């Protein structure tokens, strides 16, 4: 989209949504249903849908459509709903930067500048690659992450391996197992560094029901193979062992896709890896909002869909009446035992919050107490018994903050 001189086209829109996963599609659709004029959604891929579009298995859609759907059918319904509502969807548009009322993008047709009053970032999350996991060894063919596996199997109709080793026991690892089952792939083992599975019961039972052995307290120390993966070397309390295989699948260890937010100068919460946001989903730049797995790794498609829908109400409230000023927000700090907390700023009142709860993750398994404190004074506490990566919710409406308090610290302590 460029003129004859190669200059970028200028497009006007009321709201720009960056990212076409469940959160972005939901926010865009709801904004149109609420009466917003022109809503444009930009997606860098050739199709929308985010992670679920790779998934040929169920269950998706119970919260949104009250039906059990495969990932691909779920995405098709989300897209159809957005288009029916009047959302303008532009695929193959990579966003280069977002700023004060402006989004710069590029597509196969050339550069494009979109002028707008509000911007929503919903760029999602990604799995950590091998390099970020510091796994040494050869670099043969057959080393993938879950998204690549699902793309091979469900989109390209290819089988990348037959007897892989899977690393990780997050929920996405169970998704990978289902994809393998669909493609006739038989994993030879699942490895987990921790002493227990990350996925909740009963999901972690799936490998055992299929006869796939799980080795806890075990990590990868080397990869071998000429041309293709032939074996992996594992390390555990029992020492080093070698597993013959023809592929290696790294799952989980998600991180928010926050490069655009960082390049655009938004404040980043280093604990979550995503942009710092308040309870209305506002980033450090008040005209830019964020939702979905950009805020934390990682939530389900249904959770992100609901969050995007709530964000639409917050954005509309901002457009019509304005949201409370940032100077009135209370900062929440992640203290001892806390891996992350989202949102990082909260306010009181009855305005629609896209993030009505403090969402908390722990550093490690803990039986003890969550405490929210202003200095040395505890203003809220609750007993907990939770493993890491479990979602813990604290309703913001239940937190009674004394006047003049501007900062709170959340700690998790054992009994």
Order of alpha helices (4+ residues) and beta strands (2+ residues): beta-beta-alpha-beta-alpha-alpha-beta-beta-beta-beta-beta-beta-alpha-beta-alpha-beta-alpha-beta-alpha-beta-beta-beta-beta-beta-beta-alpha-beta-alpha-beta-beta-beta-beta-beta-beta-beta-beta
